[in-house]
Amino acid sequence: MSENTGHARRRAGAVAATVLAAGLLAGGFAASAHGQEEPPAGTAQEETLRDLADQRGVFMGTALASHRLGEAQYAETASAEFNSVTHENDLKWEAVQPQRGQYSWAGADRVVDFAEANGQDVHGHTLVWHSQLPSWVSGGGFTADELLAVMDDHISTTMGRYAGRIDTWDVVNEPIGDDARFRDSVFHRTLGEDFVAESLRMARAADPAAELYINDYSIDGVNAKSDAYYDLVVDLLDQGVPLDGIGFQSHLIVGQVPASMRQNIERFTDLGLKVRITELDIRMNVPASQADLERQADDYREVVTTCLEVDGCTGVTVWGVTDAYSWVPDHFDGQGAALPIDESYQPKPAYWAVHEALGGTPGPQPTDPPTEEPTDPAGDCEAEYRVTNQWPNGFQAEVTVTAGRDLDGWTVTWDFGGGERVGHAWNASVSSSGSAVTAVNAVHNARVAAGRSTSFGLTGTHEGTVSAPQPVCTGT
């Protein structure tokens, strides 16, 4: 990792982070829910993942959700264990500019402020992406020149706000589809393949000191999709387009780390690019067996070690602080347990594998299979409604559904009390009639095991106030 201003800020915060880490490890990691015994004094408790990453001059990062930072254990774990943070959703186009020209920075600012208070680097995610894109962009019917102006305004305004505070950016996210061809998006339909180069040029103009990346999933090993990215990168560099690196998201499955991962990293670093592992998680069928947890640990060790062994691979970010808030269960039916820290903020074997890969101790050995403490809501299910962001005339909310028994489907209803109207929703089909709102599960999250949770989100408009409705959940 280069000694840029963000790295210097992180060093300045190391003392504060160490103090937090000591309290966290003493209070949370001393005895594990996985049946691991407390490690002897003078071993693993003295160093966090952050400590070890700092010693190696690499980053060990996590994705943060601004609305979780009010939870003490979430915030303490994030500050103690990681020296780099990425906005999970708060910096995406739909969140920061839901209406044209109306920017909302509350969530994004909170993550950046948190990182600066704790001496952490910030990786900006993301500027140009086909998903979580407001309808005024995706359905705006812009000409090529108009869309370029819209992109330039968004990129220059967002990067300009955080110049000197966010040092690396995913400028373009997932431009190539699973078929190894450019993905159908408003950007590609209107501008062709040049939208990638144009975005990067705009980003360089907006903040000449920032490092610029493209980022995607399923490009961790050598395959047709990563070949397409290699060809794209070569073409961009031949044109003199500013590009500093590429991000491998690495949303993996236990036992399926690509054998060609190192070869793939090396071919991109050989082009002069930096490589980041940007969104690592390794999912499995749940409930997890001890054997699966051990295989997951081996996979985490392999990914981190592979990155550290290649000059130019600058570090690893895991996509979430804790399994309690991982995106995986909501998108992959029957799967989860994808992160190194479990739902109770206990270190899993994967945590100690990463610890060892970074140069620390391997940690205690597990003796018993993991246990879970499911919640037990009354009736079919319960729903919790939470406003996660708001701006003049608009808001964003999240609804969490927790099953009281095994569900094959669920419906959540509520009444708005402030004149709100739903505009867009994800992970559920949401309809309304007047103030009454009905949300029905999506196909991928219909089945919820007893004691487990899923969630969906929405954005909408309001008339000056945002209410706190009391949702009712029924299951099938």
C-alpha positions as CSV (number, residue, x, y, z in Angstrom):
1,M,0.0,0.0,0.0
2,S,1.3,3.4,-0.9
3,E,2.1,5.9,1.9
4,N,-0.7,8.3,0.9
5,T,-2.5,10.7,3.2
6,G,-5.1,8.1,4.1
7,H,-2.4,5.7,5.3
8,A,-0.9,8.4,7.4
9,R,-4.3,9.2,9.0
10,R,-4.7,5.5,9.8
11,R,-1.3,5.4,11.5
12,A,-2.3,8.4,13.6
13,G,-5.4,6.5,14.8
14,A,-3.6,3.3,15.7
15,V,-3.3,4.1,19.4
16,A,-7.1,4.7,19.8
17,A,-7.8,1.6,17.8
18,T,-5.6,-0.5,20.0
19,V,-7.4,0.7,23.1
20,L,-10.7,-0.3,21.6
21,A,-9.3,-3.6,20.5
22,A,-8.2,-4.5,24.0
23,G,-11.6,-3.9,25.4
24,L,-13.3,-5.8,22.5
25,L,-11.1,-8.8,22.8
26,A,-11.3,-8.9,26.5
27,G,-15.0,-8.6,26.5
28,G,-16.0,-10.5,23.4
29,F,-13.3,-12.8,22.0
30,A,-12.1,-14.3,25.2
31,A,-14.5,-17.3,24.9
32,S,-16.0,-18.3,21.7
33,A,-19.5,-19.6,20.9
34,H,-17.7,-22.2,18.7
35,G,-16.4,-24.0,21.8
36,Q,-12.9,-22.5,21.6
37,E,-11.0,-22.0,24.8
38,E,-9.5,-18.7,25.9
39,P,-6.1,-18.4,24.4
40,P,-3.1,-18.1,26.8
41,A,-2.0,-14.7,28.0
42,G,0.5,-13.1,25.6
43,T,-0.9,-14.7,22.4
44,A,-3.8,-13.9,20.1
45,Q,-5.5,-11.4,22.4
46,E,-2.7,-8.9,22.1
47,E,-3.1,-8.3,18.3
48,T,-6.2,-7.7,16.2
49,L,-6.4,-8.1,12.4
50,R,-5.9,-4.4,12.2
51,D,-2.7,-4.5,14.2
52,L,-1.3,-7.2,12.0
53,A,-2.3,-5.5,8.8
54,D,-0.7,-2.2,9.9
55,Q,2.5,-4.1,10.7
56,R,2.6,-5.5,7.2
57,G,1.7,-2.1,5.5
58,V,-1.5,-3.6,3.9
59,F,-5.1,-3.0,4.5
60,M,-7.6,-5.2,6.2
61,G,-11.0,-3.7,5.5
62,T,-14.7,-4.1,6.0
63,A,-17.9,-2.8,4.6
64,L,-19.9,-0.5,6.9
65,A,-23.6,0.5,7.0
66,S,-24.0,3.9,8.5
67,H,-27.3,3.0,10.3
68,R,-25.5,0.3,12.3
69,L,-22.8,2.6,13.7
70,G,-25.0,3.5,16.7
71,E,-24.7,-0.1,17.9
72,A,-21.8,-0.2,20.3
73,Q,-20.5,-3.7,19.5
74,Y,-20.7,-3.1,15.8
75,A,-18.8,0.1,15.9
76,E,-16.2,-1.2,18.4
77,T,-15.6,-4.3,16.3
78,A,-15.3,-2.2,13.1
79,S,-12.8,0.2,14.6
80,A,-10.7,-2.4,16.4
81,E,-10.4,-5.1,13.7
82,F,-10.1,-3.1,10.5
83,N,-7.9,-0.3,9.2
84,S,-10.0,0.4,6.1
85,V,-13.7,0.8,5.5
86,T,-16.0,0.8,2.4
87,H,-19.5,2.2,2.3
88,E,-21.8,-0.8,2.0
89,N,-24.7,1.2,0.4
90,D,-24.5,4.8,1.6
91,L,-22.4,6.1,-1.3
92,K,-24.3,4.5,-4.2
93,W,-26.0,6.8,-6.6
94,E,-29.5,6.0,-5.4
95,A,-28.5,6.9,-1.8
96,V,-26.7,10.1,-2.5
97,Q,-28.7,11.6,-5.4
98,P,-32.1,10.0,-5.3
99,Q,-33.5,13.0,-7.2
100,R,-31.7,15.0,-9.8
101,G,-29.6,17.7,-8.2
102,Q,-30.8,16.8,-4.7
103,Y,-27.9,15.3,-2.8
104,S,-28.2,13.5,0.5
105,W,-24.9,13.0,2.3
106,A,-25.9,12.0,5.9
107,G,-25.2,8.3,5.6
108,A,-22.0,8.7,3.5
109,D,-20.7,11.4,5.8
110,R,-21.3,9.3,8.9
111,V,-19.1,6.5,7.5
112,V,-16.3,8.9,6.5
113,D,-16.5,10.7,9.9
114,F,-16.3,7.4,11.7
115,A,-13.3,6.3,9.7
116,E,-11.4,9.5,10.3
117,A,-12.2,9.4,14.0
118,N,-10.6,5.9,14.1
119,G,-7.7,6.5,11.8
120,Q,-9.0,4.3,9.0
121,D,-8.7,4.6,5.2
122,V,-11.9,4.9,3.1
123,H,-12.5,3.1,-0.2
124,G,-15.3,4.8,-2.2
125,H,-17.9,2.5,-3.5
126,T,-19.3,3.2,-6.1
127,L,-19.8,6.0,-8.7
128,V,-21.2,4.4,-12.0
129,W,-23.2,1.2,-11.6
130,H,-26.2,-0.2,-13.3
131,S,-27.8,-1.3,-10.0
132,Q,-29.2,0.8,-7.1
133,L,-29.5,3.6,-9.7
134,P,-32.3,6.1,-9.3
135,S,-35.1,5.9,-11.9
136,W,-34.4,9.4,-13.1
137,V,-31.1,8.2,-14.4
138,S,-32.0,4.7,-15.6
139,G,-35.2,5.8,-17.3
140,G,-34.4,9.4,-18.0
141,G,-34.3,9.1,-21.8
142,F,-31.1,11.2,-22.0
143,T,-29.1,11.7,-25.2
144,A,-25.5,10.8,-25.1
145,D,-24.4,14.4,-24.4
146,E,-27.0,14.7,-21.7
147,L,-26.0,11.5,-20.0
148,L,-22.4,12.4,-20.0
149,A,-23.3,15.7,-18.3
150,V,-25.3,13.8,-15.7
151,M,-22.4,11.4,-15.0
152,D,-19.9,14.3,-14.8
153,D,-22.0,16.2,-12.3
154,H,-22.5,13.1,-10.2
155,I,-18.8,12.1,-10.3
156,S,-17.4,15.5,-9.8
157,T,-19.8,16.4,-7.0
158,T,-19.3,13.2,-5.1
159,M,-15.6,12.9,-5.4
160,G,-15.2,16.7,-4.9
161,R,-17.0,16.5,-1.6
162,Y,-14.6,13.8,-0.3
163,A,-11.3,14.9,-2.0
164,G,-8.5,14.3,0.4
165,R,-10.8,12.1,2.6
166,I,-11.4,9.2,0.2
167,D,-8.3,8.2,-1.5
168,T,-9.4,5.2,-3.6
169,W,-12.6,4.7,-5.6
170,D,-14.6,2.0,-7.5
171,V,-15.3,4.4,-10.4
172,V,-17.1,1.8,-12.5
173,N,-18.7,-1.3,-11.0
174,E,-19.7,-4.5,-12.8
175,P,-19.7,-3.2,-16.4
176,I,-19.3,-6.7,-17.8
177,G,-22.0,-9.4,-17.4
178,D,-21.7,-13.1,-16.6
179,D,-21.6,-13.9,-20.3
180,A,-18.3,-11.9,-20.6
181,R,-20.0,-9.2,-22.7
182,F,-20.8,-5.7,-21.7
183,R,-23.8,-5.6,-19.5
184,D,-27.0,-4.0,-20.8
185,S,-27.3,-0.7,-18.9
186,V,-28.4,2.8,-19.6
187,F,-24.7,3.7,-19.8
188,H,-23.8,1.1,-22.3
189,R,-27.0,1.5,-24.4
190,T,-26.5,5.3,-24.6
191,L,-22.7,5.6,-24.8
192,G,-21.4,2.2,-25.8
193,E,-18.2,0.8,-24.3
194,D,-16.7,4.2,-24.0
195,F,-18.7,4.9,-20.9
196,V,-16.0,3.2,-18.8
197,A,-13.2,5.4,-20.2
198,E,-15.3,8.5,-19.9
199,S,-16.1,7.7,-16.3
200,L,-12.5,7.3,-15.4
201,R,-11.5,10.5,-17.1
202,M,-14.2,12.4,-15.2
203,A,-13.0,10.8,-12.0
204,R,-9.4,11.8,-12.6
205,A,-10.5,15.4,-13.3
206,A,-12.6,15.4,-10.2
207,D,-9.8,14.3,-7.8
208,P,-6.4,14.0,-9.5
209,A,-4.8,12.5,-6.3
210,A,-7.3,9.6,-6.0
211,E,-6.6,6.1,-7.1
212,L,-9.2,4.8,-9.6
213,Y,-10.5,1.3,-9.9
214,I,-13.0,-0.9,-11.8
215,N,-14.6,-3.7,-9.8
216,D,-16.6,-6.9,-10.4
217,Y,-17.5,-10.3,-9.1
218,S,-16.6,-13.8,-10.6
219,I,-13.3,-12.5,-11.9
220,D,-11.2,-14.0,-9.1
221,G,-9.7,-16.7,-11.3
222,V,-8.8,-17.0,-14.9
223,N,-12.0,-17.4,-16.8
224,A,-14.0,-15.9,-19.7
225,K,-15.2,-13.0,-17.6
226,S,-11.8,-12.1,-16.2
227,D,-10.3,-12.5,-19.7
228,A,-12.8,-9.9,-20.9
229,Y,-11.6,-7.6,-18.1
230,Y,-8.0,-8.2,-19.0
231,D,-8.8,-7.2,-22.6
232,L,-10.7,-4.1,-21.4
233,V,-7.9,-3.0,-19.1
234,V,-5.3,-3.4,-21.9
235,D,-7.5,-1.3,-24.2
236,L,-8.0,1.4,-21.6
237,L,-4.3,1.6,-20.8
238,D,-3.4,1.7,-24.5
239,Q,-5.7,4.7,-24.8
240,G,-4.0,6.4,-21.9
241,V,-7.2,6.3,-19.8
242,P,-6.4,6.8,-16.1
243,L,-6.8,3.5,-14.3
244,D,-4.8,2.5,-11.2
245,G,-6.3,-0.8,-10.2
246,I,-8.9,-3.5,-10.4
247,G,-11.1,-5.0,-7.6
248,F,-11.9,-8.6,-7.3
249,Q,-15.1,-8.8,-5.2
250,S,-14.6,-12.5,-4.3
251,H,-18.1,-13.5,-3.2
252,L,-17.1,-17.2,-2.9
253,I,-18.5,-20.5,-1.8
254,V,-16.8,-22.8,0.7
255,G,-14.4,-25.1,-1.2
256,Q,-14.5,-23.1,-4.4
257,V,-11.5,-20.7,-4.2
258,P,-10.2,-20.6,-7.8
259,A,-7.0,-22.5,-8.3
260,S,-5.9,-19.8,-10.7
261,M,-6.4,-16.9,-8.4
262,R,-2.7,-16.1,-7.9
263,Q,-2.1,-16.3,-11.7
264,N,-5.0,-14.0,-12.3
265,I,-3.8,-11.4,-9.8
266,E,-0.3,-11.5,-11.2
267,R,-1.4,-10.9,-14.8
268,F,-3.1,-7.7,-13.8
269,T,-0.3,-6.5,-11.6
270,D,2.1,-7.2,-14.5
271,L,0.1,-4.6,-16.4
272,G,1.1,-2.1,-13.7
273,L,-2.2,-2.2,-11.9
274,K,-2.9,-2.6,-8.2
275,V,-5.3,-5.4,-7.2
276,R,-7.7,-5.2,-4.3
277,I,-9.8,-8.0,-2.8
278,T,-12.8,-5.8,-2.3
279,E,-15.9,-7.7,-1.1
280,L,-14.7,-11.0,0.3
281,D,-17.1,-13.4,1.9
282,I,-17.2,-17.2,1.7
283,R,-20.7,-18.7,2.1
284,M,-21.9,-22.1,3.0
285,N,-25.2,-24.0,3.7
286,V,-26.6,-23.2,7.1
287,P,-26.7,-24.2,9.8
288,A,-23.0,-24.6,9.5
289,S,-21.2,-27.8,10.5
290,Q,-17.8,-27.6,12.2
291,A,-16.3,-29.3,9.1
292,D,-17.7,-26.5,6.9
293,L,-16.3,-23.8,9.3
294,E,-12.9,-25.4,9.1
295,R,-13.0,-25.6,5.3
296,Q,-14.1,-21.9,5.3
297,A,-11.1,-21.1,7.4
298,D,-8.8,-22.8,4.9
299,D,-10.4,-20.8,2.1
300,Y,-10.0,-17.5,3.9
301,R,-6.3,-18.3,4.7
302,E,-5.8,-19.2,1.0
303,V,-7.3,-16.0,-0.3
304,V,-5.5,-13.7,2.1
305,T,-2.1,-15.5,1.7
306,T,-2.4,-15.4,-2.1
307,C,-3.0,-11.7,-2.0
308,L,-0.1,-11.0,0.4
309,E,2.3,-13.1,-1.7
310,V,1.8,-10.9,-4.8
311,D,3.4,-7.5,-5.0
312,G,0.7,-5.1,-6.0
313,C,-2.1,-6.9,-4.2
314,T,-2.7,-4.2,-1.6
315,G,-5.1,-5.9,0.8
316,V,-8.4,-7.6,1.5
317,T,-11.8,-6.2,2.5
318,V,-14.5,-8.5,3.9
319,W,-18.0,-7.6,3.0
320,G,-19.4,-6.9,6.4
321,V,-18.5,-6.7,10.1
322,T,-20.5,-9.7,11.3
323,D,-22.7,-12.5,10.1
324,A,-25.6,-10.8,11.8
325,Y,-25.8,-8.2,9.0
326,S,-24.4,-10.1,6.0
327,W,-26.2,-9.6,2.7
328,V,-25.7,-13.4,1.9
329,P,-28.8,-15.0,3.5
330,D,-31.1,-12.5,1.8
331,H,-29.8,-13.4,-1.6
332,F,-28.8,-17.1,-1.4
333,D,-31.5,-19.3,0.0
334,G,-30.3,-21.5,2.7
335,Q,-26.8,-20.1,2.8
336,G,-24.9,-17.7,5.1
337,A,-22.2,-17.8,7.8
338,A,-20.0,-16.1,5.2
339,L,-17.8,-13.8,7.4
340,P,-15.0,-14.4,9.9
341,I,-17.0,-13.0,12.8
342,D,-20.3,-14.6,13.7
343,E,-23.7,-13.3,14.6
344,S,-22.7,-12.9,18.3
345,Y,-19.5,-11.1,17.4
346,Q,-17.4,-14.2,18.2
347,P,-14.3,-15.1,16.1
348,K,-14.9,-18.1,13.9
349,P,-12.1,-20.4,12.7
350,A,-11.9,-18.1,9.6
351,Y,-11.0,-15.2,11.8
352,W,-8.0,-17.1,13.2
353,A,-7.0,-18.2,9.7
354,V,-6.9,-14.6,8.6
355,H,-5.0,-13.7,11.8
356,E,-2.4,-16.4,11.0
357,A,-2.2,-15.4,7.3
358,L,-1.4,-11.8,8.4
359,G,1.5,-13.1,10.6
360,G,-0.3,-13.6,13.9
361,T,-1.1,-16.8,15.9
362,P,-3.5,-19.4,14.6
363,G,-5.7,-19.0,17.7
364,P,-7.4,-21.7,19.8
365,Q,-8.6,-24.9,18.2
366,P,-12.3,-25.6,18.1
367,T,-13.6,-28.4,20.3
368,D,-17.4,-28.3,19.7
369,P,-19.7,-27.5,16.8
370,P,-21.2,-24.0,16.7
371,T,-24.4,-23.3,18.5
372,E,-27.1,-20.7,17.6
373,E,-29.3,-18.7,19.7
374,P,-32.4,-18.0,17.5
375,T,-34.9,-15.4,18.4
376,D,-38.4,-16.6,19.2
377,P,-41.0,-14.1,18.0
378,A,-44.6,-14.7,18.8
379,G,-46.9,-15.9,15.9
380,D,-45.8,-16.5,12.3
381,C,-43.3,-13.6,12.2
382,E,-42.5,-10.1,13.4
383,A,-41.4,-7.1,11.3
384,E,-39.3,-4.2,12.4
385,Y,-39.4,-0.9,10.3
386,R,-36.4,1.4,10.5
387,V,-35.8,4.7,8.6
388,T,-32.1,4.5,7.5
389,N,-31.8,7.8,5.7
390,Q,-33.9,10.9,4.9
391,W,-33.5,14.1,2.9
392,P,-35.8,16.9,1.9
393,N,-38.9,15.3,0.4
394,G,-37.4,11.8,0.5
395,F,-36.4,8.9,2.7
396,Q,-35.0,5.3,2.8
397,A,-36.2,2.6,5.1
398,E,-35.3,-1.1,5.9
399,V,-37.8,-3.7,7.2
400,T,-36.5,-6.8,8.9
401,V,-38.7,-9.9,9.0
402,T,-38.0,-12.5,11.7
403,A,-39.7,-15.8,11.5
404,G,-41.5,-17.4,14.5
405,R,-41.8,-20.7,12.6
406,D,-40.5,-22.0,9.3
407,L,-42.0,-19.8,6.6
408,D,-42.6,-20.5,2.9
409,G,-43.7,-16.9,2.3
410,W,-44.5,-13.7,4.2
411,T,-46.5,-10.5,3.9
412,V,-45.8,-7.3,5.8
413,T,-48.4,-4.5,6.0
414,W,-48.4,-1.1,7.6
415,D,-49.9,2.4,7.4
416,F,-47.9,5.5,6.8
417,G,-48.7,8.4,9.1
418,G,-46.8,11.3,7.4
419,G,-48.1,11.3,3.9
420,E,-45.3,9.1,2.6
421,R,-45.4,7.4,-0.7
422,V,-43.2,4.4,-1.8
423,G,-41.1,5.0,-4.9
424,H,-38.8,2.0,-5.2
425,A,-38.3,-1.2,-3.3
426,W,-35.9,-4.2,-3.4
427,N,-36.0,-7.7,-2.0
428,A,-39.8,-7.5,-1.8
429,S,-42.8,-6.6,-4.0
430,V,-44.3,-3.4,-2.4
431,S,-47.7,-1.9,-3.3
432,S,-49.8,0.8,-1.7
433,S,-53.3,2.2,-1.6
434,G,-53.4,5.6,0.1
435,S,-51.5,5.3,3.3
436,A,-51.8,1.5,3.5
437,V,-48.7,-0.4,2.3
438,T,-48.3,-4.2,1.5
439,A,-45.0,-5.9,1.0
440,V,-44.8,-9.5,-0.2
441,N,-41.6,-11.6,-0.2
442,A,-39.4,-11.9,-3.3
443,V,-38.8,-15.4,-4.7
444,H,-35.3,-15.7,-3.3
445,N,-36.3,-14.8,0.3
446,A,-39.7,-16.4,0.7
447,R,-38.4,-19.3,2.8
448,V,-37.2,-18.2,6.3
449,A,-36.3,-20.7,9.0
450,A,-37.7,-20.3,12.5
451,G,-35.7,-17.7,14.4
452,R,-34.0,-16.4,11.2
453,S,-34.4,-13.0,9.6
454,T,-34.5,-11.5,6.2
455,S,-34.9,-7.9,5.1
456,F,-36.1,-5.6,2.3
457,G,-35.6,-1.9,1.6
458,L,-37.5,0.9,0.0
459,T,-37.2,4.6,-0.9
460,G,-40.0,7.0,-1.1
461,T,-41.2,10.6,-0.8
462,H,-42.7,12.5,2.1
463,E,-44.5,15.8,2.8
464,G,-42.3,17.1,5.5
465,T,-42.4,14.4,8.1
466,V,-41.3,10.8,8.2
467,S,-43.4,8.5,10.4
468,A,-42.5,5.4,12.4
469,P,-45.1,2.8,11.3
470,Q,-45.8,-0.4,13.2
471,P,-45.7,-3.2,10.7
472,V,-47.7,-6.4,11.0
473,C,-46.2,-9.7,9.6
474,T,-48.1,-12.8,8.5
475,G,-46.6,-16.0,7.1
476,T,-47.5,-18.8,4.9
